[in-house]
Structure formats: structure tokens, C-alpha cells
Amino acid sequence: MTGFGNVGQGVAQLLAEHRDEYQGRYGVRLLLTGVADRRGMVVDPSGLDERGLLLAKRERGSVSTVAEQGRSVRGEFLESSEADVFVEASSTNFVDAEPGWTSIRSALGLGMDVVLASKGALVLYYAELMEIAHSAGKTVSYSATIGAPLPILELTNRALVGASVMGFEGVLNSTSNVILQAMIEGKSYDEGVQLAQALGIAETDPTLDVDGWDAAAKAAIVANTAFGSSLGINDVSREGIREVTPEQIRGAVVTGSTLKLVSSTSRHDGTVVAEVRVEQRGPADPLGRLRGSELGAVIHTSQLGDFTATVENSGGVTGGIATAYTVLRDVLNLARARGWDSAGPT
Ligand SMILES: NC(=O)c1ccc[n+]([C@@H]2O[C@H](COP(=O)([O-])OP(=O)(O)OC[C@H]3O[C@@H](n4cnc5c(N)ncnc54)[C@H](OP(=O)(O)O)[C@@H]3O)[C@@H](O)[C@H]2O)c1
């Protein structure tokens, strides 16, 4: 696994706490055999001690400061981990998708399946990534990249197989929607940002969230998955929440509605369109009734009507830990699909 921030540490915490339970329920024993952050990396093919890694990170700032566990050098990190699955959970960028893009290609080249938390490679190199994975006979799973823990990919890829997906709309960026709700409740934009930061969901610089980049990335990923397109992030028509006007706020308040940053995609006559818009949604609307950091999605099908998935009353399980659950959901589903639960990986 590369990246040991909110998501990476969440994965380590869940493995430490639930390894035996996962083995009992799913018949597969998950070992973390290598982990890297910016300052270094540590490897042990027989399995690292996650609690030691968490302590080392908290007290000394890097996983590489774990004294008693094996070290590695950058070039050999993936190979020496002897992993079956590579989890990419390092910081995203939408310019060159690094450092994830290089690691992902190396992992596929070494015969590993890939599970992504980071979105960069998916929105800059989607077609190339899938082609490399296909040629290698490996899979790329990425449920965690689209409003984790919502099961959007599980719906489009499994539950709705055989049906025709016509469109999708989702509230997928917590930070923007916490800020919008605060503004509806009479607070300023800056107060909304401070609230989102206090909740631990907004970065110090929330640009990727408030200018709609994160929501646009998610719209592109859903479009490519549901419609087989290969949209990049710059193909998504995008607006952010900085430009929301007092009139929009008043219009929502007087009608008892709310404003949401909505990621959507649809297909018309073979053309796939993806966009991000600030939209007014009423209380009866499945996306309009979401509050605070709650997430939701509606998938429109031609034969079966509309499918809605929402995460409400999550009891504070949001952000990194919810994403970590979703990463491990992908890993466990992969293990079952590959038959590792019965025979073990070869
Ligand atoms: N947090 C969420 O709820 C969420 C949800 C969905 C997707 N994601 C995505 O998941 C990824 C991780 O998110 P996060 O919240 O965990 O971010 P984070 O807390 O900022 O952690 C990022 C991690 O990436 C590491 N990193 C950066 N450059 C690296 C490099 N060149 N080599 C190795 N490690 C490197 C950082 O190392 P240092 O610790 O040394 O700085 C850090 O451990 C991001 O791409 C994010 O967009 C996050």
C-alpha cells in the first residue's frame, strides 16, 4: 500500500481490529506486507504489525521509523512486498496522477491486482489503465473513489447488469455540501469552510472540493464505468460553490429546499455527458433530504426505474475510515472472485 494518511491508517486500523473476523466470515487472511509514505517505506512479506506502524507514524512521522520491521528501497518496494494486491492511497493530483500512476503500472507489471483510493489515474488515463490491466489479466477496483462507502460501482457493475443505465446523479463531495448547508442556515461561505475543517473533512486548502474538481472526477469515473466512455476530468462541465449567489440561497430558503453540488452523467444518442452543478433540491428529493456530510446517488435506468443509494446517520463514520472500509470491501470481493478464500493465492 502506498499512502499512510487518513485512508492508509484507516486500512491499517481495520486490519488490526478485524483481521480474524474477516478470516472467519470470508475465509481469507489479509496481511499488510508493505507500506510507503513520503519519507520512506517498510516491507515484510510475512505481514507487518499494523499497530506498530500506526504508532511509528503518530510518534515519529513515518512508517519507515518502525525499528524492528524490514525496510526497503523505493525501486524494490513493490516487488519485495510479494503482495497479491496493491492498494494506492497516496495524495491525488489531476495534473499527472503521480505518484500513483507510476506505482499502479509497476504493480500491474508485477502481476498484482490493484485497488484504488486515489482518483488521478482514473481521470487522466482511464482507457490506458484498463488496457494495461486487461493485458496483464489483472483487475483495477475503485469503489472507494466515488463517494465511499456508497455502493455505486456495485450497483452499476453487478446489480444492474442487463438493465440499461440512462443517467446518474450524486451528492458525492461532503465538504461542498457541508458548506452549502451552512450557507442555507444563514452562515457565510467562510464560516461554512471553517465548519467543514472543524469536522475534519475539509483540507486547509479546500480548492479541489469547493471548485468542483473532486465532484467532476467522480462524475467522469461514474460515466466511464456506466457507459464505457473514457472521459477525463477536463471533459466534465464544472461549476463550484464559491459563485453561489445570495439569490440562490434565498430561493432555496423560501421554497424549503436546499442547494447541493450534484455530479451527474447521462447518455443521449451515444454521446456521454458529465457535469457538476449547484442545484436546488426539495425535501422530497432523495438528494435534497441529505444533510451535512451525508452522501447519496440516484441511478436512472430505462427498464427498472430509479435506484437510490444514500448514506445517512453514519454515526460519524465518514472520510478516511469510511473510505478504508470501502478499500477493504474491494480487496475482500477481489479475494472471493479470485477464489483465494478457499485455496489461497498462488
Ligand atoms: N479521505 C477520504 O475520505 C478519501 C475518500 C476517497 C478518496 N480519497 C483519496 O485517497 C487518497 C488518500 O487520502 P487521504 O485522506 O488518506 O490523504 P492524506 O491524509 O493526505 O494522506 C496522503 C498520503 O499519501 C502519502 N504520499 C504522498 N506522496 C507520496 C509518495 N510520493 N510516496 C508515498 N506516499 C506518498 C502521504 O505521505 P506522508 O504521510 O508522509 O505525508 C500520506 O501518507 C487521496 O488520493 C484521496 O484523494 C480520500
The ligand as an SDF file (V2000), in Angstrom:
LIG
                    3D

 48 52  0  0  0  0  0  0  0  0999 V2000
  -10.0470   10.9050    2.9050 N   0  0  0  0  0  0  0  0  0  0  0  0
  -11.0810   10.4860    2.2040 C   0  0  0  0  0  0  0  0  0  0  0  0
  -12.1930   10.4400    2.7050 O   0  0  0  0  0  0  0  0  0  0  0  0
  -10.9030    9.9950    0.7960 C   0  0  0  0  0  0  0  0  0  0  0  0
  -12.0220    9.4930    0.1270 C   0  0  0  0  0  0  0  0  0  0  0  0
  -11.8630    8.9740   -1.1610 C   0  0  0  0  0  0  0  0  0  0  0  0
  -10.6250    9.0110   -1.7820 C   0  0  0  0  0  0  0  0  0  0  0  0
   -9.5720    9.5740   -1.1040 N   0  0  0  0  0  0  0  0  0  0  0  0
   -8.2790    9.5920   -1.7770 C   0  0  0  0  0  0  0  0  0  0  0  0
   -7.4160    8.6760   -1.1160 O   0  0  0  0  0  0  0  0  0  0  0  0
   -6.0850    9.1770   -1.1390 C   0  0  0  0  0  0  0  0  0  0  0  0
   -5.5910    9.2810    0.3100 C   0  0  0  0  0  0  0  0  0  0  0  0
   -6.4340   10.1880    1.0060 O   0  0  0  0  0  0  0  0  0  0  0  0
   -6.0620   10.6170    2.4940 P   0  0  0  0  0  0  0  0  0  0  0  0
   -7.2420   11.3450    3.0160 O   0  0  0  0  0  0  0  0  0  0  0  0
   -5.5260    9.4550    3.2130 O   0  0  0  0  0  0  0  0  0  0  0  0
   -4.8900   11.6580    2.1970 O   0  0  0  0  0  0  0  0  0  0  0  0
   -3.7570   12.1590    3.2190 P   0  0  0  0  0  0  0  0  0  0  0  0
   -4.2280   12.0010    4.6180 O   0  0  0  0  0  0  0  0  0  0  0  0
   -3.3140   13.4720    2.7280 O   0  0  0  0  0  0  0  0  0  0  0  0
   -2.5850   11.0790    3.0110 O   0  0  0  0  0  0  0  0  0  0  0  0
   -1.8810   11.0020    1.8070 C   0  0  0  0  0  0  0  0  0  0  0  0
   -0.7550   10.0240    1.9920 C   0  0  0  0  0  0  0  0  0  0  0  0
   -0.0440    9.9270    0.7590 O   0  0  0  0  0  0  0  0  0  0  0  0
    1.3480    9.8920    1.0900 C   0  0  0  0  0  0  0  0  0  0  0  0
    2.1470   10.2710   -0.0510 N   0  0  0  0  0  0  0  0  0  0  0  0
    2.1510   11.4190   -0.7380 C   0  0  0  0  0  0  0  0  0  0  0  0
    3.0830   11.3620   -1.7230 N   0  0  0  0  0  0  0  0  0  0  0  0
    3.6700   10.1420   -1.6310 C   0  0  0  0  0  0  0  0  0  0  0  0
    4.7090    9.4870   -2.3390 C   0  0  0  0  0  0  0  0  0  0  0  0
    5.3260   10.0810   -3.3540 N   0  0  0  0  0  0  0  0  0  0  0  0
    5.0430    8.2190   -1.9680 N   0  0  0  0  0  0  0  0  0  0  0  0
    4.4280    7.6040   -0.9370 C   0  0  0  0  0  0  0  0  0  0  0  0
    3.4340    8.1690   -0.2320 N   0  0  0  0  0  0  0  0  0  0  0  0
    3.0670    9.4360   -0.5740 C   0  0  0  0  0  0  0  0  0  0  0  0
    1.4700   10.8650    2.2450 C   0  0  0  0  0  0  0  0  0  0  0  0
    2.6990   10.6600    2.9100 O   0  0  0  0  0  0  0  0  0  0  0  0
    3.0480   11.4630    4.2790 P   0  0  0  0  0  0  0  0  0  0  0  0
    2.1620   10.8290    5.3400 O   0  0  0  0  0  0  0  0  0  0  0  0
    4.4880   11.1660    4.5060 O   0  0  0  0  0  0  0  0  0  0  0  0
    2.7210   12.8860    4.0360 O   0  0  0  0  0  0  0  0  0  0  0  0
    0.2620   10.4410    3.0650 C   0  0  0  0  0  0  0  0  0  0  0  0
    0.5780    9.3470    3.8810 O   0  0  0  0  0  0  0  0  0  0  0  0
   -6.1100   10.5200   -1.8560 C   0  0  0  0  0  0  0  0  0  0  0  0
   -5.7740   10.3270   -3.1920 O   0  0  0  0  0  0  0  0  0  0  0  0
   -7.5770   10.9400   -1.7230 C   0  0  0  0  0  0  0  0  0  0  0  0
   -7.9930   11.7690   -2.7720 O   0  0  0  0  0  0  0  0  0  0  0  0
   -9.6780   10.0400    0.1580 C   0  0  0  0  0  0  0  0  0  0  0  0
  1  2  1  0
  2  3  2  0
  2  4  1  0
  4  5  1  0
  4 48  2  0
  5  6  2  0
  6  7  1  0
  7  8  2  0
  8  9  1  0
  8 48  1  0
  9 10  1  0
  9 46  1  0
 10 11  1  0
 11 12  1  0
 11 44  1  0
 12 13  1  0
 13 14  1  0
 14 15  2  0
 14 16  1  0
 14 17  1  0
 17 18  1  0
 18 19  2  0
 18 20  1  0
 18 21  1  0
 21 22  1  0
 22 23  1  0
 23 24  1  0
 23 42  1  0
 24 25  1  0
 25 26  1  0
 25 36  1  0
 26 27  1  0
 26 35  1  0
 27 28  2  0
 28 29  1  0
 29 30  1  0
 29 35  2  0
 30 31  1  0
 30 32  2  0
 32 33  1  0
 33 34  2  0
 34 35  1  0
 36 37  1  0
 36 42  1  0
 37 38  1  0
 38 39  2  0
 38 40  1  0
 38 41  1  0
 42 43  1  0
 44 45  1  0
 44 46  1  0
 46 47  1  0
M  CHG  2   8   1  16  -1
M  END
$$$$
